[in-house]
Amino acid sequence: MSEQLELTSRAVATQFWFRGFREYVTPVISELSGGRRDLRIIDCGCGTGNNLRMLGGFGRAVGFDLDEGGVKMTQASGGQVVRADATRVPFASDAFDLATSFDVMQCLEPDVAVVREMARLVRPGGAVVVTMAALEILRGDHSESWQEVRRYTPAMAKELFAQAGLRVEGVSFLFGSLFPLMLTVRLVQRALRPFRGHRHDTDIAVPSAPVNALLTALVTAEAKAARYVPAPVGSSLLVVGKKP
């Protein structure tokens, strides 16, 4: 997994997908914060630690990851991190205002147990925010490299949160503008896999500057429009739940 994290660390600052991701997620966190900048936040499966910087704008953010390489990357970037299993997190119950997990859930077999643990960590009235890979039809090389267990539909995401005792506040697709391109590419990848296997850098490499700029503009515009008109389909889901 550390190889994929290393590829991610090189792409996260400039690649169009990561830029679009931040355009989607930051307003959601901002709305949940209610203007506060002193939230206690935990990021579950923090990977390279890059998202701790985004979350740090809303309070004190701490992360954890099971992968030793991810923990070291986060420490090197100055993030507060511990090494832990997502089903047994070494923090007290009701200790946080917000728990997040970004594009990790699809790689975890015990997803209900993980979301229950996230719910345990937040105080009553606190929020859980998760992004996850959407729709099995989009399974491709990226899914193989990251050892995805499943990809979610909105109904699956709602049921997951409900089983964890969370009240679902919203489920929305992300990256709908890229759906036709992603579907085409991943259908081709699956067709060619018997002949060439799969590539580890698929979906993470930064494209040429003009292409990256064009796609960045596209996903940024989509993220802004999605605040008013939700996408009917997309490659990821963003789920917000509240702890009663």
Secondary structure, DSSP 8 states (H G I E B T S, - for coil): -HHHHHHHHHHTTT-HHHHHHHHHHHHHHHHHHTT-S-EEEEEET-TTSHHHHHHGGGEEEEEEES-HHHHHHHHHTT-EEEE-BTTB-SS-TT-EEEEEEES-GGG-S-HHHHHHHHHHHEEEEEEEEEEEEB-GGG--HHHHHTT----B-HHHHHHHHHHTT-EEEEEEEE-GGGHHHHHHHHHHHHHHHHHH---TTTTTS---HHHHHHHHHHHHHHHHHTTTS--SS-SEEEEEEE--
